[in-house]
């Protein structure tokens, strides 16, 4: 079965570093989870503290910052109710208190792009556009919504510009990640840079911990 990010990248999938293809080609047919473990630096803007703190209720954003923080990132693949491959990433940070960041990627056939549902219940939703950059993966958000009984487009002052990069460090033989989230009103909101190793494990029980996201209708208006 074609993986979610292979579908999104199309012909450029072949330009992705083989280690990144291994990381992002996980499908439900593999009957496995991918577990990364490493260290990460976390930054945040105190002006964004209320929103970051509110995100902890959904295992989304959080206000803690720090350097060289131990963390894990687990990827689980599954099939949504529309029959498309999907991925859930669960990151756990050894901050004080310990924090979790969950997001789920599904294919949106109406908008022909990846849809990113943030948090346990996917209340914040965004279009996601992956591209290949020097063999690494660049992820950039587009339109954004708050999901209630319907999709409410977020006003532009509340939008974030979020760019994440994943690449493989040949010299260190490790995966590296980095992301920056900014907002027109407060500037820098949240960011991280990290390094980790990756191994394949038996599938996690958490692969079915968000069954409500399997059948959530995705935004359908034209781009």
C-alpha positions as CSV (number, residue, x, y, z in Angstrom):
1,X,0.0,0.0,0.0
2,X,1.2,3.5,-0.9
3,X,2.3,5.5,2.2
4,X,0.8,8.8,3.0
5,X,3.9,10.9,2.4
6,X,4.9,9.0,-0.8
7,X,1.4,9.8,-2.1
8,X,1.9,13.5,-1.2
9,X,5.4,13.8,-2.6
10,X,4.8,12.0,-5.9
11,X,7.8,11.7,-8.2
12,X,10.0,13.7,-5.7
13,X,9.7,10.9,-3.2
14,X,12.7,9.3,-4.9
15,X,14.8,12.4,-4.1
16,X,14.3,11.8,-0.3
17,X,17.3,10.4,1.5
18,X,16.9,6.6,1.9
19,X,16.8,6.9,5.7
20,X,14.0,9.4,5.4
21,X,12.1,7.2,3.0
22,X,12.4,4.4,5.6
23,X,11.1,6.7,8.3
24,X,8.1,8.1,6.3
25,X,7.2,4.9,4.3
26,X,5.7,3.2,7.3
27,X,2.2,1.7,6.5
28,X,-0.3,-0.4,8.3
29,X,0.9,-3.4,6.3
30,X,4.3,-3.2,8.1
31,X,2.6,-4.3,11.4
32,X,5.3,-2.2,13.3
33,X,6.0,1.0,15.1
34,X,9.0,3.2,14.6
35,X,10.5,4.5,17.9
36,X,13.0,7.3,18.0
37,X,14.9,8.3,21.1
38,X,17.3,11.2,21.5
39,X,17.8,14.8,22.9
40,X,16.1,18.0,22.0
41,X,16.3,21.8,22.7
42,X,12.9,23.5,23.2
43,X,12.3,27.2,23.0
44,X,9.1,29.3,23.6
45,X,8.0,32.9,23.8
46,X,6.6,33.9,27.2
47,X,4.0,36.1,25.4
48,X,2.5,32.8,24.0
49,X,2.4,31.1,27.4
50,X,-1.4,31.1,27.8
51,X,-2.0,29.4,24.5
52,X,0.9,27.0,25.0
53,X,-0.4,26.0,28.4
54,X,-3.9,25.6,27.1
55,X,-2.5,23.1,24.5
56,X,-1.4,20.7,27.3
57,X,-5.1,19.7,27.8
58,X,-5.0,18.1,24.3
59,X,-1.4,16.8,24.3
60,X,-0.6,19.5,21.8
61,X,1.5,22.5,22.7
62,X,3.1,23.1,26.1
63,X,5.0,26.0,27.8
64,X,8.1,24.2,29.0
65,X,11.5,25.0,27.5
66,X,15.0,23.5,28.0
67,X,18.2,22.3,26.5
68,X,19.3,18.7,25.8
69,X,15.9,17.4,27.0
70,X,15.5,13.6,26.6
71,X,12.6,12.7,24.3
72,X,11.0,9.9,22.3
73,X,9.0,10.0,19.1
74,X,6.8,7.1,18.1
75,X,5.2,6.6,14.7
76,X,2.2,4.3,14.2
77,X,0.5,3.7,10.8
78,X,-3.2,2.8,10.3
79,X,-5.9,3.1,7.7
80,X,-8.7,5.7,8.1
81,X,-12.3,5.1,7.4
82,X,-11.9,6.5,3.8
83,X,-9.3,3.7,3.1
84,X,-6.2,6.0,3.1
85,X,-3.0,5.4,5.0
86,X,-2.5,7.6,8.0
87,X,0.2,8.2,10.6
88,X,0.1,9.2,14.2
89,X,3.2,10.7,15.8
90,X,3.5,10.7,19.6
91,X,6.3,12.7,21.2
92,X,7.1,12.5,24.9
93,X,9.5,15.0,26.5
94,X,11.2,14.5,29.8
95,X,10.5,18.0,31.0
96,X,9.1,18.9,34.4
97,X,6.3,18.0,34.3
98,X,6.6,15.5,31.5
99,X,4.8,16.6,28.3
100,X,3.3,14.9,25.3
101,X,2.7,16.2,21.8
102,X,0.5,14.2,19.5
103,X,-0.5,14.8,15.9
104,X,-2.1,12.8,13.2
105,X,-1.6,12.9,9.4
106,X,-4.3,11.9,7.0
107,X,-4.8,12.3,3.3
108,X,-7.5,14.8,2.3
109,X,-8.8,13.8,-1.2
110,X,-11.0,16.9,-1.5
111,X,-8.0,19.3,-1.1
112,X,-5.4,16.8,-2.5
113,X,-3.0,17.3,0.3
114,X,-2.0,16.0,3.7
115,X,-4.2,17.1,6.6
116,X,-2.6,17.6,10.0
117,X,-4.9,17.1,13.1
118,X,-3.2,18.3,16.2
119,X,-3.7,16.8,19.7
120,X,-5.6,13.8,20.9
121,X,-8.9,14.9,19.4
122,X,-7.6,16.9,16.4
123,X,-9.4,20.1,17.4
124,X,-6.8,22.3,15.5
125,X,-6.4,21.3,11.9
126,X,-4.2,22.5,9.1
127,X,-3.2,21.7,5.5
128,X,0.3,20.4,5.3
129,X,2.6,20.6,2.3
130,X,5.7,18.4,2.3
131,X,8.6,19.0,-0.1
132,X,12.1,17.5,-0.5
133,X,15.0,19.9,0.3
134,X,18.5,18.6,-0.2
135,X,17.4,15.1,0.5
136,X,15.6,16.1,3.7
137,X,11.9,16.6,4.3
138,X,10.4,20.1,4.7
139,X,6.9,20.4,6.1
140,X,5.0,23.7,5.9
141,X,1.5,24.4,7.1
142,X,-1.2,26.1,5.0
143,X,-4.8,26.9,5.8
144,X,-5.8,26.4,9.4
145,X,-9.1,25.7,11.2
146,X,-10.6,25.1,14.6
147,X,-12.8,21.9,14.5
148,X,-16.0,22.2,16.5
149,X,-19.4,21.0,15.1
150,X,-18.0,22.4,11.9
151,X,-14.7,23.8,10.5
152,X,-14.1,27.4,11.5
153,X,-11.4,29.1,9.6
154,X,-9.0,30.8,12.0
155,X,-8.6,34.6,11.4
156,X,-5.2,35.4,10.0
157,X,-3.9,37.1,13.2
158,X,-4.3,33.7,14.9
159,X,-2.6,31.8,12.2
160,X,0.9,30.4,12.7
161,X,3.6,30.0,10.1
162,X,5.1,26.6,10.9
163,X,8.0,25.0,9.1
164,X,9.5,21.7,10.2
165,X,12.6,19.9,8.7
166,X,13.7,16.3,9.0
167,X,17.0,15.1,7.7
168,X,19.6,12.4,8.1
169,X,23.1,13.3,9.3
170,X,25.4,11.0,7.4
171,X,28.5,11.9,9.6
172,X,26.7,11.3,12.9
173,X,24.5,8.5,11.5
174,X,21.5,10.0,13.3
175,X,18.2,11.7,12.4
176,X,17.9,15.4,13.0
177,X,14.7,17.5,13.3
178,X,14.0,21.2,13.6
179,X,10.9,23.4,13.6
180,X,9.9,27.0,14.1
181,X,6.4,28.3,14.8
182,X,5.7,32.0,14.5
183,X,2.6,34.2,14.7
184,X,2.0,37.7,13.3
185,X,1.1,39.1,16.8
186,X,3.8,37.6,19.1
187,X,6.5,36.5,16.7
188,X,8.3,33.4,17.8
189,X,5.8,31.0,19.5
190,X,7.6,27.7,19.8
191,X,10.5,25.8,18.3
192,X,12.9,22.9,18.6
193,X,16.0,21.3,17.3
194,X,16.8,17.7,18.1
195,X,18.7,14.5,17.2
196,X,17.6,10.9,17.6
197,X,18.2,7.3,16.7
198,X,15.4,5.1,15.2
199,X,14.4,1.5,15.6
200,X,11.5,-0.7,14.5
201,X,9.4,-2.3,17.2
202,X,6.2,-4.4,17.4
203,X,3.1,-2.2,16.9
204,X,2.2,0.1,19.8
205,X,-1.1,-0.1,21.6
206,X,-1.3,3.6,21.0
207,X,-1.9,3.0,17.2
208,X,-5.6,2.6,18.1
209,X,-5.7,5.2,20.9
210,X,-7.4,7.8,18.8
211,X,-10.2,5.9,17.0
212,X,-12.4,9.1,16.7
213,X,-9.8,10.6,14.2
214,X,-10.4,7.7,11.8
215,X,-13.8,9.0,10.7
216,X,-13.5,12.7,11.2
217,X,-14.6,14.6,8.1
218,X,-11.8,16.7,6.7
219,X,-12.0,20.3,5.4
220,X,-13.4,20.2,1.9
221,X,-13.5,23.8,0.5
222,X,-11.4,24.6,-2.5
223,X,-7.9,25.9,-1.9
